[in-house]
Amino acid sequence: MATPEHGEPFAEAAGEAVQTAVMSVRLVMDIADAVRRHQQWQRKGAEEEWPPAEKAAEDARETLKDLLPPDMSVALVGAADWPQLAQQLMALKNAGVDLEQLLPRVGEIAVTVRDAVAVNVERVAKEGTGRWEKMLRETLPAGPVREAILSSPTWPDIAATMARLDEHGVDVRKILASPHDEGLGVDQAVTKVLAAGEVPTTSRDALLSYGPLTEGLDLPPNLDLSDRERAFRQLAISPQDNESFMRMVREAMPGRDREADLMFAHKHWPLVASRMAKMEDAGQPVRQHLAGLVKDTSWEQARGGQLGSRLVQATAAVLRHPAGEPPAAGRPKVSTAAARSQSSTVGPTKAQAAKGAAPAEPGVAAHREAGPAAKQGKTR
């Protein structure tokens, strides 16, 4: 690419382009490592630490040499943080990630970044790292990748890297889509290794939650509703998402803050929030559905501790009912499809058998399987 007559300024620009591309590699690796840690923590309650630095550096050097462009491989190995990056790579490999598939795709991302910097030398003003969380939520759909990034202790470093890429004229929103896809691959690879040898089990909370309240949702088989913070993590609901959903409910029930608070404190509120998140990702009008809570207030007939439970059921019902139409009065009926899907005695229907699709996770019933990926660009 460079020739002697271009001189020192060209060499500096080329070197800057490579260093910026290296930043994108670090960004993808940080995201992949965050997903690995998140998945291991969810499955085992602990994450596996990085392997010893010296051996990791030696093993990773040989791996990079064959799988990344030479200029980036040399830049990465010569960087001050190379030992940490090598440990990340080997930790991913030990967790079951195929580096021979991952790294060439990362290399393609890095080449795109390098070339973009080379043709765009105009720097843009740094707007601070606070906007990067907003961009992340607008660009990536809710799920294990987005929540792993935002809950990672390295999130400030990831946001700073995004800001530096933006300064160099890189379209960070476009670049984020690729790490998300790779993050899903890491999530699936780590899940597969962690699930190997496990006997599929379903928690009591997951079993008791089957029915109209959760039909169509993708519940983790080890759902733990007794730990509110963990339940939100398992359902990929961030604190900001939860605050937004509670605010929507309060707006739909003006003057009924006490009743709303009883529902928010109820054990099953995370399941209602999960349905609202799924509807938002699908572009459905959540607020219009919630308006049904004041069209049929039969839930107000409950007394004492039953009010929160009845309101949870009523909210789940209006969310599943067509927006703008008054919901059917009375308690929701039991879902026979949901009951059949978790039964140990009833076999699959002909339609189910014809599909022959394996469940998304061990122990997850058919109506819990994840649907199509949510559209990107959706703000919550």
Helices and strands as residue ranges (DSSP letters): G 4-6, H 7-44, H 53-67, H 70-78, H 82-94, H 99-119, H 130-139, H 144-151, H 155-167, H 172-195, H 204-208, H 228-234, H 239-252, H 257-265, H 269-281, H 286-290, G 291-294, G 298-301, H 306-320, H 336-341, H 350-355, G 366-368
